[in-house]
Amino acid sequence: MIFMARVEDLRQKEVINIRDGARIGFVSDVDINIKTGCVVKIIVAGPCKVFGFFGRETEYVISWCDIKRIGDDIILVDVEIESVLRDVT
């Protein structure tokens, strides 16, 4: 499968986990292999800290191989949430 898109196009899409139908959030960043130019992971910002004023403590780092479908508005992933959740420190 060949997929070409701008990173900005990915950032406008909401990420949904097909295991439980949960909305994870919107793509905030991507990890790119500089040698190949391929996206390796997408990063989704985690829940806000206290009332959303102090940034975020966690983020979801989702491998490209866990992405099952990219649509016009959403990205469907199949992940175990606990395994992709990372601290942002």
BELLIN-V844498 format. One record per run of one state. SS is the DSSP state (A for helix, B for strand, O for the rest). FROM is the first residue (numbers start at 1). LEN is the number of residues. If there is no record, write none. Layout:
# BELLIN-V844498
SS/FROM/LEN, SS/FROM/LEN
This chain:
# BELLIN-V844498
O/1/6, A/7/5, O/12/2, B/14/4, O/18/5, B/23/11, O/34/4, B/38/8, O/46/2, B/48/1, O/49/1, A/50/3, O/53/3, B/56/1, O/57/1, B/58/6, A/64/3, B/67/4, O/71/3, B/74/4, O/78/3, A/81/4, B/85/3, O/88/2
